[in-house]
């Protein structure tokens, strides 16, 4: 999620860091407020039913993998 930069800049940063998952650009929406995000970077993992499974800052790669692997099994 990018709550600071305009969409073109956020897309360029995602490409630069080789991010291969969707990046939500929410500069002019209520997403930051709605999800009660107070610090960046912030990671939110939402399952296919729309349930937030993880909402945190600074999650380690191995921990992200564990959450995503569990979702894939479902």
Secondary structure, 3 states (H helix, E strand, C coil): CECCCCHHHHHHHHHHCCCCCCCCECCCCCHHHHCCCCCCCCEEEECCCCCEEEEECCCCHHHHHHHHHHHHHC
